[in-house]
Amino acid sequence: MADLIGRIRYLVKEFNRGEGYDQSDFDELFMLTNASEAELPSRFVELVKETDQDFPGGDSPLASNKRANLAKRLSKILTVSEKYRLADAKLPEELSDELVPTFSLGAKDKKRVLNLCGQMRKIVLATTVFDQPHKRRLLNRIAGIEAQVEQPKGMLDVVRAGVSDVGETLGKFGNDIKPLTDRMKEVAQITRANSKEYEQIPAPEEVKQLPAPIEDPEE
């Protein structure tokens, strides 16, 4: 996660570039922020999301000034938060496990979940029934799950959010995207099974594990 935060800091510095910087460049900052939301100041997350909705694109002096100002604000928020350890106060250690269910994966389950996330990403990118905002929302959910899997204690609610978004997608587009929902359900089953808060509670439904995929030699 430290690498992600370092990358976010770098992207904030890059954000005040002038010529040639557009919203596609900002998408990486948005996606990494979304994936690292629990480790970042809430004000930083809010500002990134607000900016994503009204991005100051273009090469005009006004747009460049807006980007520079936003970059300065984002950088200041990170600096103040780290100096006074404000982000650490969001989830007190003694309350976090009770209020926010977590999961911890062994090497085999971690590899399987990351493999499933990779498959889901390919499905989303290849599917023609989604528009770009819908694709980006689903890709953000997948990135968020991957970020939680890499932590000693991942937040189960991040997986639940992904299941919810994919479930809505199934309702809208039907069985055309069933391969996506099948994989998300398996991710939910694996993470839930590795959550102490839910280890004694049966899962809502059994999800048969998908066959192991053929390894891509390029990966």
Secondary structure, 3 states (H helix, E strand, C coil): CHHHHHHHHHHHHHCCCCCCCCHHHHHHHHHHHHHCHHHCCHHHHHHHHHHHHCCCCCCCHHHHHHHHHHHHHHHHHHHHHHHHCCHHHHCCHHHHHHHCCEECCCHHHHHHHHHHHHHHHHHHHHCCCCCHHHHHHHHHHHHHHHHHHCCCCEEHHHHHHHHHHHHHHHHHHHHHHHHHHHHHHHHHHHHHHCCHHHCCCCCCCCCCCCCCCCCCCCC
